[in-house]
Each structure stands twice: as C-alpha cells, then as structure tokens.
Amino acid sequence: KWLSDSGMMIPSHATLYLTPVNMSKYVTENFRFWENAYGYDFSPIQTISMMSTLQQPVIECIEPKQCMSDPEIVHEFDLLTTKVEDLKSIQNNLTFKMTKTGLVHGFAAWFDVYFGSPTVSIPPSVSGQDLPRVHLVTLSTSPMVEATHWKQTIVFIPVSASVDEEDSLSCVLELTQDTSNPRLYNISIEMLDDQSGSEEDEEDEEDVSDHPLPCDCGSAKCLLISALMQKYDEEQTALELEAEEMDACAATEAARNMDLVENSGTHSVNGNIKE
C-alpha cells in the first residue's frame, strides 16, 4: 500500500508445495506406544489419539526418504502484486506420481520464499535445489534441506493408502483463511479416484482386505481396526463381568430371602410348642 513504484518487496516471491508422505515411524511412536506404555496397556487411548491427530495438522520435521513422490506446486505468489483477497481461499487439483512403493499416511506441506529484485524471475526448480545466488536468495523449509523452526506441516488422511512406484495419486487441496484469525488456515484434502484405475487398484483393495484381523502391519487403517476390536472386546468383557456380578447378587439375595423364610417358620413352630 505504501510502497513506491521503485520500491522492492522483501521477500519478493513465495511458493507453497505439497507431497504425499510415509509416516510409519510417527504412527509407531505415537499410536502403537499406547499398547505398552512403560509396561502398562493404554490401548483405549490409542483410538482417541488417532482421532485427535486426524482432526488437525501435525508440525514435524520429516526426512527426504519419507516423501513418496516429487512435490507439486500448490500456489506461487508474487508478493508485490498479491492482494489480501487472493489469500482468503486457495484451491488446487494435484496429481502425484509415486517414486517408490509403500504406504501413504498423509501429505506434507512447506513453503519457499525468495529474496531478489523485482526484475529477477524465479527460475524453474524442484523445491530444495540450489537457485542462482547472484540475484536470488532462497529461504526453504523443504525436507530436502537443513531443518528450520517452521518444519513441515503434515495432514493425515483417515485411511493410509498402499501405493506402488509409478502409481498416480490425485487430490484436491483447499486452504481457507480462518475467520477469527487470518494467520490460520483451515486445510481440506479430498482424495480423488484414479480414473485410469482399474485392475491394479482393485488388487490393492483386495490386498488390504486380506490383512488378518487384528493386523499389526502398522497402517493407520489396521491400527484403527485393531483399536476398535480391542475396545469392543473390553466392553464385552465388562458387560460379562457386570452380568456375572448381577447374577451373583441375585443369587445372594435369593439365598438371603430363603434364610429369612426358614427362620420365620422355625420361630412359629417353637412358639407353638411352648404354648
């Protein structure tokens, strides 16, 4: 608003990235942990922890090997010309080509900002690669470079996806500025069916459904199923114990009533004899 025509915006540009990630280590340390917390079984908390994680992003430093594909650009900003209205809602359809086989637990997002003169354009690059330093300086929060305090933002999906190398994974990402705090964004990721689909996808579905119950493979879906099964077993055990306790109480009460009846009859007989 107050910058002169010849003024320089610092930083001058920004780019937002997204890529699917594998979070097996995080799942094991934060969810499986409850199965044996210092020798105690807190499995019921496991479900609560998973549900809480699925409802909000996790700020975490990830390693390059956790990225399941090359990152895609969500949005590029020219900070000299970007208006406040442009930041209220950001949406993009993204398709990722998997570079490895494994499980996708969610998506990682990060940003790069560039410091340069208005006449310098951003050279095409993959996030994390060095850019020409003569005219442009980059501050990257990518997992491919040294970690910063911004780390990466991880958004988990409800059910982990099993993917093979060369598979395609599509989604719609929507960022909506929070009405109460403009510095915060509500993040929505909608997974899209791969129309090229077909038999390989069906085979993947069959592979997942063929997992034993319960399964300890570490996938979010199997962990959730295991937690729900355990919770069901615990509830059934509690109900059975309650039923047994009620039966025992009923038997005790019946025996007590029988004793009262018998004692009452004895007193009556003894009274008649004395007369």
Residue frames relative to the residue before (quaternion, step in Angstrom):
aa qw qx qy qz dx dy dz
K 1.0000 0.0000 0.0000 0.0000 0.00 0.00 0.00
W 0.7950 0.2885 -0.1401 0.5149 3.58 0.88 -0.96
L 0.4895 0.6778 -0.4270 0.3445 3.61 1.27 -0.01
S 0.4309 -0.6934 0.5121 0.2669 3.57 -0.95 0.88
D 0.6880 -0.4932 0.3401 0.4096 3.58 -1.24 0.35
S 0.7324 0.3994 -0.2294 0.5015 3.58 1.09 -0.64
G 0.4589 0.7102 -0.4307 0.3156 3.58 1.31 0.03
M 0.3462 -0.7281 0.5593 0.1928 3.54 -1.30 0.40
M 0.3000 -0.7389 0.5790 0.1698 3.58 -0.93 0.96
I 0.0195 -0.7979 0.6018 -0.0282 3.58 -0.79 1.05
P 0.4542 -0.3223 -0.7978 0.2308 1.57 -1.15 2.23
S 0.5276 -0.6778 0.4331 0.2732 3.55 -1.22 0.54
H 0.8045 0.0768 -0.0077 0.5889 3.59 1.07 -0.74
A 0.0806 -0.7769 0.6218 0.0579 3.56 -1.28 0.39
T 0.1086 -0.7815 0.6126 0.0464 3.54 -1.15 0.69
L 0.2168 -0.7670 0.5959 0.0983 3.56 -0.98 0.95
Y 0.1365 -0.8127 0.5662 0.0203 3.58 -0.85 1.07
L 0.0734 -0.7701 0.6314 0.0535 3.52 -1.33 0.42
T 0.0915 0.7829 -0.6132 0.0527 3.57 -1.10 0.70
P 0.4970 -0.6335 0.4906 0.3331 3.63 -1.12 0.59
V 0.1113 -0.8185 0.5634 0.0162 3.57 -1.02 0.82
N 0.3703 -0.6723 0.5948 0.2389 3.50 -1.37 0.43
M 0.0785 -0.8208 0.5658 -0.0071 3.58 -0.73 1.11
S 0.1395 0.8390 -0.5154 0.1051 3.60 1.10 0.70
K 0.6555 0.5137 -0.3192 0.4523 3.59 0.91 -0.88
Y 0.6554 0.5079 -0.3093 0.4656 3.58 0.95 -0.89
V 0.6394 0.5300 -0.3198 0.4560 3.59 0.99 -0.88
T 0.6697 0.5012 -0.2986 0.4594 3.57 0.93 -0.91
E 0.7221 0.4615 -0.2550 0.4479 3.58 0.84 -0.98
N 0.7821 0.3634 -0.1793 0.4733 3.60 1.02 -0.74
F 0.7444 0.3511 -0.2176 0.5246 3.59 1.17 -0.45
R 0.7047 0.4440 -0.2678 0.4842 3.57 0.80 -1.00
F 0.4959 0.6829 -0.4034 0.3536 3.57 1.25 -0.51
W 0.6709 0.5366 -0.3089 0.4081 3.58 0.98 -0.89
E 0.5634 0.6075 -0.3959 0.3959 3.60 1.19 -0.34
N 0.7888 0.0332 -0.0212 0.6134 3.58 1.20 -0.49
A 0.0670 0.8126 -0.5687 0.1082 3.54 0.31 1.31
Y 0.8097 -0.2313 0.0915 0.5316 3.54 -0.15 1.36
G 0.7679 -0.3792 0.1797 0.4840 3.52 0.98 0.94
Y 0.6792 0.4475 -0.2902 0.5043 3.59 1.27 -0.07
D 0.3752 -0.7255 0.5386 0.2069 3.57 -1.11 0.74
F 0.0192 0.8004 -0.5961 0.0612 3.56 -0.46 1.26
S 0.0911 0.8618 -0.4946 0.0657 3.58 1.08 0.73
P 0.6181 0.5543 -0.3781 0.4095 3.66 0.92 -0.68
I 0.6248 0.5353 -0.3435 0.4529 3.59 1.13 -0.60
Q 0.5246 0.6643 -0.3975 0.3542 3.57 1.20 -0.54
T 0.6659 0.5002 -0.2984 0.4663 3.58 0.91 -0.92
I 0.6486 0.5142 -0.3170 0.4630 3.58 0.95 -0.89
S 0.6516 0.5225 -0.3062 0.4568 3.57 0.96 -0.89
M 0.6633 0.5036 -0.3056 0.4615 3.58 0.94 -0.87
M 0.6603 0.5069 -0.3108 0.4587 3.57 0.92 -0.88
S 0.6403 0.5256 -0.3192 0.4603 3.58 1.02 -0.81
T 0.6620 0.5103 -0.3007 0.4592 3.58 0.98 -0.88
L 0.6615 0.5182 -0.3069 0.4469 3.57 1.00 -0.79
Q 0.6803 0.5162 -0.2860 0.4347 3.59 1.16 -0.50
Q 0.8039 0.1421 -0.0887 0.5707 3.60 1.17 -0.26
P 0.5875 -0.5999 0.4053 0.3615 3.60 -1.12 0.61
V 0.3028 -0.7137 0.6019 0.1916 3.53 -1.32 0.44
I 0.2575 -0.7466 0.5935 0.1548 3.59 -0.88 0.95
E 0.1847 0.7970 -0.5300 0.2229 3.55 -0.35 1.28
C 0.3875 -0.6678 0.5759 0.2687 3.56 -1.18 0.59
I 0.0950 -0.7953 0.5971 0.0437 3.57 -0.73 1.03
E 0.4558 -0.6657 0.5181 0.2839 3.55 -1.29 0.34
P 0.6494 -0.5376 0.3602 0.3995 3.60 -1.13 0.57
K 0.6458 0.5457 -0.3299 0.4199 3.60 1.02 -0.76
Q 0.6034 0.5641 -0.3608 0.4331 3.60 1.22 -0.30
C 0.5748 0.5816 -0.3805 0.4319 3.59 1.22 -0.35
M 0.3042 -0.7977 0.5036 0.1321 3.56 -0.69 1.13
S 0.7846 0.0872 -0.0723 0.6096 3.59 1.28 -0.11
D 0.6159 -0.4838 0.4289 0.4502 3.56 -1.28 -0.02
P 0.5319 -0.6455 0.4335 0.3353 3.61 -1.03 0.67
E 0.2712 -0.7220 0.6109 0.1788 3.52 -1.28 0.52
I 0.4758 -0.6613 0.5009 0.2922 3.56 -1.13 0.66
V 0.3055 -0.7468 0.5666 0.1672 3.55 -0.79 1.06
H 0.7753 -0.1855 0.1621 0.5815 3.56 0.89 -0.97
E 0.2076 -0.7464 0.6195 0.1266 3.53 -1.20 0.65
F 0.1660 -0.8047 0.5676 0.0515 3.55 -0.92 0.95
D 0.1887 -0.6883 0.6861 0.1413 3.52 -1.11 0.83
L 0.2912 -0.8265 0.4559 0.1560 3.56 -0.10 1.29
L 0.5688 0.5795 -0.3897 0.4346 3.57 1.26 -0.18
T 0.7897 0.3106 -0.1424 0.5095 3.57 1.04 -0.77
T 0.5145 0.6522 -0.4232 0.3617 3.62 1.22 -0.27
K 0.2395 -0.7775 0.5709 0.1107 3.55 -0.95 0.97
V 0.6702 -0.4991 0.3640 0.4114 3.55 -1.26 0.42
E 0.6377 0.5472 -0.3249 0.4339 3.57 1.01 -0.82
D 0.6211 0.5645 -0.3369 0.4268 3.58 1.13 -0.65
L 0.7005 0.4883 -0.2562 0.4530 3.58 1.19 -0.51
K 0.4934 0.6895 -0.4234 0.3192 3.59 1.23 -0.21
S 0.8005 -0.0168 0.0328 0.5982 3.57 1.03 -0.73
I 0.0295 -0.7828 0.6212 -0.0235 3.56 -0.90 1.02
Q 0.0577 0.8067 -0.5833 0.0754 3.56 -0.73 1.02
N 0.0825 0.7934 -0.5985 0.0742 3.56 -1.07 0.77
N 0.3257 -0.6985 0.6027 0.2067 3.55 -1.15 0.72
L 0.0497 -0.8270 0.5591 -0.0317 3.58 -0.66 1.11
T 0.0921 -0.7679 0.6315 0.0550 3.55 -1.15 0.73
F 0.1474 -0.8014 0.5783 0.0388 3.55 -0.78 1.09
K 0.2433 -0.7409 0.6083 0.1474 3.55 -1.07 0.80
M 0.4028 -0.7568 0.4621 0.2268 3.54 -0.51 1.20
T 0.2593 -0.7716 0.5657 0.1320 3.56 -1.00 0.89
K 0.7802 0.1538 -0.1078 0.5967 3.58 1.31 0.00
T 0.4788 -0.6458 0.5167 0.2944 3.52 -1.35 0.28
G 0.4029 0.7065 -0.5136 0.2734 3.58 -0.98 0.80
L 0.6232 -0.5194 0.4267 0.3997 3.54 -1.30 -0.50
V 0.2221 -0.7320 0.6294 0.1364 3.54 -1.09 0.82
H 0.1680 -0.8137 0.5527 0.0647 3.58 -0.56 1.18
G 0.7933 -0.1460 0.1171 0.5794 3.57 1.22 -0.39
F 0.5046 -0.6277 0.4996 0.3189 3.54 -1.28 -0.47
A 0.2502 -0.7469 0.5993 0.1430 3.54 -1.16 0.74
A 0.1116 -0.7867 0.6057 0.0412 3.55 -0.98 0.91
W 0.0962 0.7739 -0.6234 0.0571 3.55 -1.16 0.65
F 0.3087 -0.7531 0.5530 0.1780 3.55 -1.28 0.14
D 0.1860 -0.7141 0.6578 0.1507 3.50 -1.38 0.38
V 0.0914 -0.7700 0.6266 0.0784 3.59 -1.06 0.70
Y 0.2487 -0.7891 0.5559 0.0805 3.54 -1.09 0.85
F 0.1989 -0.7627 0.6092 0.0876 3.51 -1.05 0.92
G 0.3559 0.7249 -0.5250 0.2687 3.56 -0.50 1.17
S 0.6345 -0.5259 0.3891 0.4116 3.56 -1.26 0.10
P 0.6486 -0.5453 0.3608 0.3895 3.62 -1.16 0.48
T 0.6614 0.5188 -0.3103 0.4440 3.59 1.16 -0.50
V 0.6291 0.5287 -0.3384 0.4584 3.59 1.26 -0.21
S 0.2416 -0.7709 0.5732 0.1368 3.57 -0.72 1.06
I 0.5322 -0.6232 0.4662 0.3332 3.55 -1.20 0.52
P 0.3507 -0.7377 0.5285 0.2312 3.61 -0.62 1.02
P 0.5515 -0.6035 0.4452 0.3652 3.60 -1.07 0.67
S 0.1597 0.7882 -0.5749 0.1506 3.55 -0.86 0.94
V 0.4428 -0.6168 0.5664 0.3205 3.47 -1.39 0.18
S 0.5703 -0.6194 0.4008 0.3613 3.56 -0.87 0.92
G 0.7565 0.3624 -0.2789 0.4675 3.54 -0.94 0.92
Q 0.6107 0.5293 -0.3643 0.4628 3.59 1.20 -0.38
D 0.5615 -0.6062 0.4390 0.3529 3.55 -1.15 0.61
L 0.2235 -0.7416 0.6183 0.1334 3.56 -1.09 0.80
P 0.6677 -0.4917 0.3526 0.4337 3.60 -1.18 0.39
R 0.3110 -0.8018 0.4891 0.1456 3.58 -0.61 1.13
V 0.5108 0.6659 -0.4261 0.3379 3.60 1.22 -0.29
H 0.8151 0.2170 -0.0932 0.5290 3.55 0.88 -0.97
L 0.8039 0.2493 -0.0924 0.5320 3.58 1.15 -0.50
V 0.1319 -0.7614 0.6313 0.0658 3.56 -1.00 0.89
T 0.1834 -0.8072 0.5567 0.0694 3.57 -0.86 0.99
L 0.1461 -0.7167 0.6737 0.1058 3.51 -1.11 0.83
S 0.0329 -0.8277 0.5589 -0.0372 3.56 -0.36 1.27
T 0.1888 -0.7587 0.6129 0.1144 3.54 -1.09 0.79
S 0.3004 0.7813 -0.4856 0.2522 3.56 1.24 0.51
P 0.5238 -0.6213 0.4695 0.3452 3.62 -1.15 0.50
M 0.5937 0.5879 -0.3589 0.4162 3.59 1.27 -0.22
V 0.7230 0.3580 -0.2347 0.5422 3.60 1.26 -0.16
E 0.7361 -0.3923 0.2913 0.4684 3.57 -1.29 0.00
A 0.5466 -0.6608 0.4130 0.3065 3.56 -0.92 0.97
T 0.1808 -0.7456 0.6319 0.1103 3.53 -1.22 0.68
H 0.6425 -0.5261 0.3676 0.4186 3.61 -1.21 0.18
W 0.5603 0.5860 -0.3980 0.4293 3.62 1.24 -0.16
K 0.1874 -0.8131 0.5218 0.1774 3.57 1.26 -0.59
Q 0.5118 -0.5847 0.4735 0.4148 3.60 -1.02 -0.85
T 0.3874 -0.7006 0.5492 0.2396 3.57 -1.20 0.54
I 0.1349 -0.8079 0.5726 0.0367 3.57 -0.63 1.18
V 0.0965 -0.7668 0.6335 0.0379 3.55 -0.89 1.02
F 0.2698 -0.7815 0.5447 0.1407 3.58 -0.54 1.18
I 0.3112 -0.7018 0.6012 0.2217 3.54 -1.23 0.55
P 0.6448 -0.5755 0.3299 0.3797 3.63 -1.05 0.69
V 0.7914 0.1117 -0.0425 0.5996 3.58 1.01 -0.81
S 0.4379 -0.7048 0.4887 0.2695 3.59 -0.72 1.02
A 0.3111 -0.7564 0.5533 0.1577 3.55 -1.12 0.74
S 0.2965 -0.7353 0.5829 0.1782 3.57 -0.92 0.94
V 0.0083 -0.8226 0.5659 -0.0552 3.58 -0.64 1.14
D 0.2871 -0.7200 0.6047 0.1830 3.51 -1.31 0.47
E 0.6404 -0.5021 0.4066 0.4153 3.55 -1.23 0.39
E 0.7962 0.2455 -0.2520 0.4922 3.55 -1.04 0.96
D 0.4753 0.6438 -0.4626 0.3815 3.63 1.23 -0.02
S 0.3190 -0.7196 0.5803 0.2090 3.55 -1.29 0.43
L 0.0862 -0.7743 0.6265 0.0211 3.55 -1.04 0.86
S 0.0818 -0.8246 0.5597 -0.0034 3.58 -0.63 1.16
C 0.0503 0.7886 -0.6108 0.0502 3.55 -1.13 0.69
V 0.3143 -0.6852 0.6135 0.2353 3.51 -1.40 0.21
L 0.1390 -0.7871 0.5988 0.0510 3.56 -0.72 1.12
E 0.0004 0.7907 -0.6119 0.0209 3.55 -0.89 0.97
L 0.1090 -0.7716 0.6261 0.0291 3.55 -0.86 1.05
T 0.0323 -0.8061 0.5901 -0.0293 3.55 -0.69 1.12
Q 0.4503 -0.7059 0.4816 0.2591 3.54 -0.73 1.09
D 0.4596 -0.6894 0.4893 0.2721 3.56 -0.90 0.97
T 0.4873 -0.6968 0.4458 0.2798 3.57 -0.89 0.95
S 0.7113 0.4539 -0.2667 0.4657 3.60 1.03 -0.71
N 0.7924 0.0928 -0.0435 0.6013 3.58 1.16 -0.58
P 0.3177 -0.8008 0.4779 0.1715 3.62 -0.14 1.28
R 0.6098 0.5608 -0.3588 0.4300 3.60 1.20 -0.35
L 0.6822 0.4449 -0.2760 0.5105 3.58 1.28 -0.24
Y 0.1761 -0.7763 0.5970 0.0995 3.54 -1.19 0.65
N 0.3427 -0.6833 0.6030 0.2284 3.52 -1.16 0.72
I 0.1992 -0.8156 0.5398 0.0619 3.57 -0.66 1.15
S 0.0115 -0.7842 0.6200 -0.0230 3.55 -0.88 0.99
I 0.0283 -0.7795 0.6257 -0.0063 3.56 -0.88 1.01
E 0.0869 -0.7912 0.6051 0.0148 3.55 -0.68 1.13
M 0.3248 -0.7491 0.5475 0.1833 3.56 -0.69 1.11
L 0.2248 -0.7761 0.5794 0.1070 3.56 -1.00 0.88
D 0.4909 -0.6363 0.5042 0.3163 3.55 -1.12 0.68
D 0.4087 -0.6882 0.5443 0.2510 3.53 -1.05 0.83
Q 0.3431 -0.7859 0.4777 0.1912 3.55 -0.34 1.25
S 0.6126 0.5501 -0.3584 0.4401 3.57 1.15 -0.52
G 0.1813 0.9295 -0.3070 0.0947 3.31 1.47 -0.30
S 0.2706 0.8616 -0.4190 0.0937 3.17 -0.40 -1.17
E 0.8681 -0.1776 0.0953 0.4537 3.45 -1.30 -0.72
E 0.6310 0.5423 -0.3533 0.4276 3.58 0.99 -0.74
D 0.6433 0.5132 -0.3241 0.4665 3.59 1.03 -0.82
E 0.6458 0.5199 -0.3228 0.4566 3.56 1.02 -0.84
E 0.6327 0.5261 -0.3313 0.4617 3.56 1.06 -0.78
D 0.6260 0.5355 -0.3354 0.4570 3.58 1.04 -0.80
E 0.6397 0.5220 -0.3278 0.4591 3.56 0.98 -0.87
E 0.6536 0.5098 -0.3127 0.4638 3.57 1.00 -0.89
D 0.6262 0.5447 -0.3428 0.4402 3.58 0.99 -0.80
V 0.6684 0.4946 -0.3010 0.4669 3.57 0.95 -0.90
S 0.6900 0.4839 -0.2901 0.4534 3.57 0.91 -0.88
D 0.6431 0.5338 -0.3242 0.4432 3.59 1.19 -0.43
H 0.4334 0.6903 -0.4759 0.3304 3.60 1.23 0.00
P 0.5086 -0.6423 0.4653 0.3350 3.63 -0.99 0.71
L 0.2848 -0.7455 0.5771 0.1736 3.55 -1.23 0.44
P 0.4918 -0.3534 -0.7751 0.1801 1.51 -1.14 2.21
C 0.3189 -0.7381 0.5666 0.1800 3.57 -1.29 0.45
D 0.2244 -0.7937 0.5541 0.1129 3.60 -0.95 0.86
C 0.2480 0.8017 -0.5095 0.1901 3.59 1.10 0.71
G 0.5265 -0.6632 0.3952 0.3560 3.61 1.20 -0.38
S 0.4994 0.6439 -0.4475 0.3684 3.61 1.22 -0.11
A 0.6199 -0.5719 0.3846 0.3751 3.57 -1.14 0.66
K 0.6401 0.5339 -0.3318 0.4417 3.59 1.00 -0.81
C 0.6945 0.4696 -0.2797 0.4679 3.58 0.85 -0.95
L 0.6176 0.5352 -0.3417 0.4641 3.58 1.07 -0.69
L 0.6632 0.5039 -0.3025 0.4635 3.55 0.96 -0.89
I 0.6474 0.5112 -0.3158 0.4688 3.58 0.97 -0.89
S 0.6495 0.5198 -0.3135 0.4580 3.59 0.94 -0.88
A 0.6582 0.5082 -0.3064 0.4633 3.57 0.97 -0.90
L 0.6663 0.4958 -0.3048 0.4663 3.58 0.96 -0.85
M 0.6358 0.5227 -0.3277 0.4639 3.58 1.03 -0.79
Q 0.6625 0.5004 -0.3059 0.4660 3.55 0.95 -0.87
K 0.6364 0.5214 -0.3273 0.4648 3.55 1.02 -0.82
Y 0.6357 0.5226 -0.3249 0.4661 3.59 1.02 -0.83
D 0.6521 0.5159 -0.3146 0.4580 3.59 0.92 -0.93
E 0.6597 0.5093 -0.3095 0.4578 3.58 0.96 -0.87
E 0.6484 0.5077 -0.3197 0.4686 3.56 1.01 -0.82
Q 0.6519 0.5092 -0.3174 0.4637 3.58 0.98 -0.85
T 0.6375 0.5234 -0.3211 0.4653 3.58 1.00 -0.82
A 0.6470 0.5170 -0.3116 0.4659 3.56 1.00 -0.89
L 0.6531 0.5096 -0.3123 0.4650 3.59 0.99 -0.84
E 0.6505 0.5148 -0.3154 0.4608 3.58 0.98 -0.84
L 0.6502 0.5066 -0.3128 0.4720 3.58 0.99 -0.84
E 0.6413 0.5211 -0.3177 0.4650 3.55 1.04 -0.84
A 0.6480 0.5147 -0.3143 0.4651 3.58 1.01 -0.85
E 0.6485 0.5115 -0.3155 0.4672 3.57 0.98 -0.87
E 0.6484 0.5209 -0.3138 0.4581 3.55 1.01 -0.84
M 0.6478 0.5113 -0.3114 0.4712 3.56 1.05 -0.83
D 0.6330 0.5246 -0.3257 0.4669 3.59 1.03 -0.82
A 0.6570 0.5116 -0.3065 0.4612 3.56 0.97 -0.91
C 0.6497 0.5091 -0.3168 0.4673 3.58 1.00 -0.83
A 0.6471 0.5196 -0.3137 0.4613 3.55 1.02 -0.88
A 0.6518 0.5099 -0.3133 0.4659 3.60 0.98 -0.84
T 0.6442 0.5209 -0.3162 0.4622 3.56 1.01 -0.85
E 0.6629 0.5066 -0.2988 0.4633 3.54 0.97 -0.90
A 0.6416 0.5201 -0.3229 0.4620 3.58 1.01 -0.82
A 0.6527 0.5103 -0.3104 0.4662 3.57 0.96 -0.88
R 0.6375 0.5336 -0.3191 0.4549 3.56 1.03 -0.84
N 0.6556 0.5091 -0.3066 0.4659 3.57 0.99 -0.87
M 0.6300 0.5310 -0.3297 0.4609 3.58 1.05 -0.79
D 0.6378 0.5263 -0.3225 0.4606 3.56 1.01 -0.83
L 0.6468 0.5259 -0.3175 0.4518 3.56 0.97 -0.85
V 0.6524 0.5154 -0.3091 0.4617 3.57 1.01 -0.87
E 0.6706 0.5027 -0.2946 0.4591 3.55 0.93 -0.96
N 0.6628 0.5011 -0.3072 0.4639 3.59 0.93 -0.86
S 0.6291 0.5347 -0.3307 0.4571 3.55 1.04 -0.77
G 0.6568 0.5083 -0.3061 0.4654 3.62 0.98 -0.82
T 0.6397 0.5361 -0.3188 0.4492 3.60 0.98 -0.79
H 0.6504 0.5156 -0.3148 0.4605 3.57 0.95 -0.88
S 0.6499 0.5255 -0.3162 0.4489 3.58 1.00 -0.83
V 0.6545 0.5083 -0.3099 0.4660 3.60 0.97 -0.90
N 0.6659 0.5109 -0.3051 0.4499 3.54 0.90 -0.97
G 0.6335 0.5404 -0.3287 0.4457 3.55 1.05 -0.72
N 0.6550 0.5159 -0.3071 0.4587 3.54 1.04 -0.85
I 0.6334 0.5359 -0.3339 0.4473 3.58 1.04 -0.78
K 0.6623 0.5138 -0.3124 0.4470 3.55 0.92 -0.88
E 0.6349 0.5253 -0.3479 0.4471 3.58 1.01 -0.63
